[in-house]
Amino acid sequence: MSAIRQKIEARLDELEALMKAKNYAEAEELLPSITKFASVMTDEQRDFLNAVRFAIAENLDWTA
């Protein structure tokens, strides 16, 4: 796995942990450091980011 893909995976893991902890403010701050890699992300990873953005915007419970 390339270094970039490892960075993406690590940041997505961190983002998921923040969402599960309902720490939406920190999750929102982390998004730009992940979205800059959108061109090399998988469709699944981009879908996950879109779901996170939607949950933050609508203040939805991530664990529900």
N, CA, C and O atoms as a GROMACS GRO file, in nm:
protein
  256
    1MET      N    1   0.086  -0.118   0.000
    1MET     CA    2   0.000   0.000   0.000
    1MET      C    3   0.090   0.124   0.000
    1MET      O    4   0.188   0.131   0.074
    2SER      N    5   0.054   0.219  -0.083
    2SER     CA    6   0.135   0.340  -0.093
    2SER      C    7   0.119   0.427   0.032
    2SER      O    8   0.025   0.411   0.110
    3ALA      N    9   0.213   0.516   0.049
    3ALA     CA   10   0.211   0.606   0.165
    3ALA      C   11   0.086   0.693   0.166
    3ALA      O   12   0.029   0.720   0.271
    4ILE      N   13   0.043   0.736   0.048
    4ILE     CA   14  -0.077   0.821   0.040
    4ILE      C   15  -0.199   0.742   0.083
    4ILE      O   16  -0.281   0.792   0.160
    5ARG      N   17  -0.211   0.620   0.035
    5ARG     CA   18  -0.327   0.537   0.073
    5ARG      C   19  -0.325   0.507   0.223
    5ARG      O   20  -0.431   0.499   0.285
    6GLN      N   21  -0.209   0.491   0.279
    6GLN     CA   22  -0.199   0.470   0.424
    6GLN      C   23  -0.245   0.593   0.500
    6GLN      O   24  -0.314   0.582   0.601
    7LYS      N   25  -0.207   0.712   0.452
    7LYS     CA   26  -0.252   0.837   0.516
    7LYS      C   27  -0.403   0.849   0.509
    7LYS      O   28  -0.468   0.885   0.607
    8ILE      N   29  -0.457   0.817   0.392
    8ILE     CA   30  -0.602   0.825   0.375
    8ILE      C   31  -0.672   0.731   0.472
    8ILE      O   32  -0.765   0.772   0.542
    9GLU      N   33  -0.627   0.606   0.478
    9GLU     CA   34  -0.688   0.508   0.568
    9GLU      C   35  -0.679   0.552   0.714
    9GLU      O   36  -0.776   0.538   0.789
   10ALA      N   37  -0.563   0.603   0.754
   10ALA     CA   38  -0.545   0.647   0.892
   10ALA      C   39  -0.640   0.762   0.926
   10ALA      O   40  -0.700   0.765   1.034
   11ARG      N   41  -0.654   0.856   0.834
   11ARG     CA   42  -0.742   0.971   0.858
   11ARG      C   43  -0.888   0.930   0.856
   11ARG      O   44  -0.969   0.983   0.932
   12LEU      N   45  -0.924   0.837   0.769
   12LEU     CA   46  -1.062   0.788   0.767
   12LEU      C   47  -1.094   0.713   0.895
   12LEU      O   48  -1.205   0.724   0.948
   13ASP      N   49  -0.998   0.637   0.946
   13ASP     CA   50  -1.018   0.568   1.074
   13ASP      C   51  -1.038   0.669   1.187
   13ASP      O   52  -1.124   0.650   1.273
   14GLU      N   53  -0.959   0.775   1.185
   14GLU     CA   54  -0.972   0.880   1.287
   14GLU      C   55  -1.108   0.949   1.274
   14GLU      O   56  -1.173   0.978   1.374
   15LEU      N   57  -1.148   0.975   1.150
   15LEU     CA   58  -1.278   1.039   1.126
   15LEU      C   59  -1.392   0.952   1.176
   15LEU      O   60  -1.485   1.001   1.239
   16GLU      N   61  -1.384   0.823   1.150
   16GLU     CA   62  -1.488   0.732   1.196
   16GLU      C   63  -1.496   0.730   1.349
   16GLU      O   64  -1.605   0.728   1.406
   17ALA      N   65  -1.380   0.730   1.414
   17ALA     CA   66  -1.378   0.731   1.561
   17ALA      C   67  -1.441   0.859   1.615
   17ALA      O   68  -1.516   0.855   1.713
   18LEU      N   69  -1.412   0.973   1.552
   18LEU     CA   70  -1.470   1.100   1.595
   18LEU      C   71  -1.622   1.099   1.576
   18LEU      O   72  -1.695   1.149   1.661
   19MET      N   73  -1.667   1.043   1.467
   19MET     CA   74  -1.811   1.038   1.442
   19MET      C   75  -1.881   0.947   1.544
   19MET      O   76  -1.988   0.980   1.594
   20LYS      N   77  -1.820   0.834   1.574
   20LYS     CA   78  -1.879   0.743   1.672
   20LYS      C   79  -1.882   0.806   1.811
   20LYS      O   80  -1.971   0.777   1.891
   21ALA      N   81  -1.784   0.894   1.839
   21ALA     CA   82  -1.779   0.964   1.967
   21ALA      C   83  -1.867   1.088   1.967
   21ALA      O   84  -1.873   1.161   2.066
   22LYS      N   85  -1.935   1.112   1.854
   22LYS     CA   86  -2.023   1.229   1.837
   22LYS      C   87  -1.948   1.361   1.850
   22LYS      O   88  -2.004   1.461   1.894
   23ASN      N   89  -1.821   1.358   1.812
   23ASN     CA   90  -1.738   1.478   1.815
   23ASN      C   91  -1.739   1.539   1.674
   23ASN      O   92  -1.638   1.535   1.603
   24TYR      N   93  -1.853   1.595   1.637
   24TYR     CA   94  -1.872   1.644   1.501
   24TYR      C   95  -1.786   1.766   1.469
   24TYR      O   96  -1.747   1.786   1.354
   25ALA      N   97  -1.757   1.848   1.568
   25ALA     CA   98  -1.676   1.967   1.543
   25ALA      C   99  -1.535   1.927   1.498
   25ALA      O  100  -1.484   1.980   1.400
   26GLU      N  101  -1.474   1.834   1.568
   26GLU     CA  102  -1.340   1.789   1.529
   26GLU      C  103  -1.344   1.712   1.399
   26GLU      O  104  -1.252   1.721   1.318
   27ALA      N  105  -1.450   1.636   1.378
   27ALA     CA  106  -1.464   1.561   1.252
   27ALA      C  107  -1.470   1.658   1.135
   27ALA      O  108  -1.408   1.634   1.031
   28GLU      N  109  -1.544   1.766   1.152
   28GLU     CA  110  -1.555   1.865   1.045
   28GLU      C  111  -1.421   1.932   1.016
   28GLU      O  112  -1.390   1.963   0.901
   29GLU      N  113  -1.342   1.953   1.120
   29GLU     CA  114  -1.209   2.013   1.102
   29GLU      C  115  -1.114   1.917   1.029
   29GLU      O  116  -1.025   1.961   0.958
   30LEU      N  117  -1.134   1.788   1.047
   30LEU     CA  118  -1.048   1.687   0.985
   30LEU      C  119  -1.081   1.668   0.836
   30LEU      O  120  -0.994   1.627   0.759
   31LEU      N  121  -1.203   1.697   0.796
   31LEU     CA  122  -1.246   1.670   0.658
   31LEU      C  123  -1.153   1.728   0.550
   31LEU      O  124  -1.121   1.655   0.456
   32PRO      N  125  -1.110   1.853   0.558
   32PRO     CA  126  -1.024   1.906   0.451
   32PRO      C  127  -0.894   1.828   0.433
   32PRO      O  128  -0.842   1.818   0.322
   33SER      N  129  -0.841   1.772   0.542
   33SER     CA  130  -0.716   1.697   0.530
   33SER      C  131  -0.737   1.561   0.463
   33SER      O  132  -0.641   1.494   0.428
   34ILE      N  133  -0.863   1.522   0.446
   34ILE     CA  134  -0.895   1.397   0.378
   34ILE      C  135  -0.943   1.426   0.237
   34ILE      O  136  -0.903   1.357   0.143
   35THR      N  137  -1.027   1.524   0.221
   35THR     CA  138  -1.087   1.551   0.090
   35THR      C  139  -0.983   1.594  -0.013
   35THR      O  140  -1.008   1.583  -0.133
   36LYS      N  141  -0.870   1.643   0.030
   36LYS     CA  142  -0.767   1.681  -0.067
   36LYS      C  143  -0.714   1.560  -0.143
   36LYS      O  144  -0.649   1.575  -0.247
   37PHE      N  145  -0.741   1.440  -0.092
   37PHE     CA  146  -0.699   1.317  -0.158
   37PHE      C  147  -0.812   1.254  -0.241
   37PHE      O  148  -0.801   1.138  -0.280
   38ALA      N  149  -0.918   1.326  -0.266
   38ALA     CA  150  -1.037   1.269  -0.331
   38ALA      C  151  -1.004   1.202  -0.465
   38ALA      O  152  -1.067   1.103  -0.501
   39SER      N  153  -0.908   1.254  -0.537
   39SER     CA  154  -0.878   1.199  -0.669
   39SER      C  155  -0.820   1.058  -0.664
   39SER      O  156  -0.826   0.985  -0.762
   40VAL      N  157  -0.763   1.019  -0.550
   40VAL     CA  158  -0.705   0.885  -0.539
   40VAL      C  159  -0.784   0.794  -0.445
   40VAL      O  160  -0.744   0.682  -0.417
   41MET      N  161  -0.896   0.845  -0.396
   41MET     CA  162  -0.979   0.766  -0.306
   41MET      C  163  -1.069   0.671  -0.383
   41MET      O  164  -1.102   0.695  -0.499
   42THR      N  165  -1.108   0.563  -0.318
   42THR     CA  166  -1.201   0.469  -0.379
   42THR      C  167  -1.342   0.527  -0.372
   42THR      O  168  -1.368   0.621  -0.297
   43ASP      N  169  -1.432   0.470  -0.450
   43ASP     CA  170  -1.572   0.513  -0.444
   43ASP      C  171  -1.628   0.494  -0.304
   43ASP      O  172  -1.703   0.579  -0.255
   44GLU      N  173  -1.593   0.385  -0.241
   44GLU     CA  174  -1.641   0.357  -0.105
   44GLU      C  175  -1.594   0.464  -0.007
   44GLU      O  176  -1.671   0.508   0.079
   45GLN      N  177  -1.470   0.505  -0.019
   45GLN     CA  178  -1.417   0.609   0.069
   45GLN      C  179  -1.487   0.742   0.045
   45GLN      O  180  -1.518   0.814   0.140
   46ARG      N  181  -1.511   0.775  -0.082
   46ARG     CA  182  -1.582   0.900  -0.113
   46ARG      C  183  -1.726   0.895  -0.062
   46ARG      O  184  -1.778   0.995  -0.013
   47ASP      N  185  -1.789   0.779  -0.075
   47ASP     CA  186  -1.926   0.764  -0.021
   47ASP      C  187  -1.928   0.784   0.129
   47ASP      O  188  -2.018   0.848   0.183
   48PHE      N  189  -1.828   0.731   0.197
   48PHE     CA  190  -1.818   0.747   0.342
   48PHE      C  191  -1.805   0.896   0.377
   48PHE      O  192  -1.873   0.944   0.467
   49LEU      N  193  -1.720   0.967   0.305
   49LEU     CA  194  -1.704   1.111   0.331
   49LEU      C  195  -1.833   1.187   0.309
   49LEU      O  196  -1.868   1.276   0.387
   50ASN      N  197  -1.905   1.152   0.204
   50ASN     CA  198  -2.034   1.218   0.177
   50ASN      C  199  -2.134   1.189   0.289
   50ASN      O  200  -2.210   1.278   0.328
   51ALA      N  201  -2.134   1.068   0.340
   51ALA     CA  202  -2.223   1.034   0.451
   51ALA      C  203  -2.186   1.113   0.576
   51ALA      O  204  -2.274   1.159   0.648
   52VAL      N  205  -2.057   1.128   0.600
   52VAL     CA  206  -2.012   1.206   0.716
   52VAL      C  207  -2.055   1.352   0.702
   52VAL      O  208  -2.107   1.411   0.796
   53ARG      N  209  -2.033   1.408   0.584
   53ARG     CA  210  -2.074   1.548   0.561
   53ARG      C  211  -2.224   1.566   0.584
   53ARG      O  212  -2.266   1.663   0.648
   54PHE      N  213  -2.303   1.473   0.533
   54PHE     CA  214  -2.448   1.481   0.550
   54PHE      C  215  -2.486   1.471   0.698
   54PHE      O  216  -2.569   1.547   0.746
   55ALA      N  217  -2.425   1.377   0.770
   55ALA     CA  218  -2.456   1.359   0.912
   55ALA      C  219  -2.420   1.484   0.992
   55ALA      O  220  -2.493   1.524   1.082
   56ILE      N  221  -2.308   1.544   0.959
   56ILE     CA  222  -2.267   1.667   1.029
   56ILE      C  223  -2.364   1.780   0.996
   56ILE      O  224  -2.410   1.851   1.086
   57ALA      N  225  -2.395   1.798   0.869
   57ALA     CA  226  -2.484   1.907   0.826
   57ALA      C  227  -2.622   1.896   0.886
   57ALA      O  228  -2.684   1.996   0.922
   58GLU      N  229  -2.672   1.773   0.897
   58GLU     CA  230  -2.806   1.750   0.949
   58GLU      C  231  -2.807   1.718   1.098
   58GLU      O  232  -2.912   1.693   1.156
   59ASN      N  233  -2.688   1.717   1.159
   59ASN     CA  234  -2.673   1.685   1.302
   59ASN      C  235  -2.740   1.551   1.337
   59ASN      O  236  -2.814   1.539   1.434
   60LEU      N  237  -2.711   1.450   1.253
   60LEU     CA  238  -2.769   1.318   1.271
   60LEU      C  239  -2.684   1.235   1.364
   60LEU      O  240  -2.562   1.253   1.371
   61ASP      N  241  -2.746   1.145   1.435
   61ASP     CA  242  -2.674   1.054   1.523
   61ASP      C  243  -2.603   0.948   1.438
   61ASP      O  244  -2.669   0.869   1.370
   62TRP      N  245  -2.472   0.947   1.440
   62TRP     CA  246  -2.394   0.856   1.357
   62TRP      C  247  -2.411   0.711   1.400
   62TRP      O  248  -2.402   0.621   1.316
   63THR      N  249  -2.436   0.687   1.525
   63THR     CA  250  -2.443   0.549   1.575
   63THR      C  251  -2.581   0.488   1.563
   63THR      O  252  -2.600   0.371   1.594
   64ALA      N  253  -2.677   0.565   1.520
   64ALA     CA  254  -2.815   0.514   1.512
   64ALA      C  255  -2.834   0.417   1.398
   64ALA      O  256  -2.944   0.366   1.378
   0.00000   0.00000   0.00000
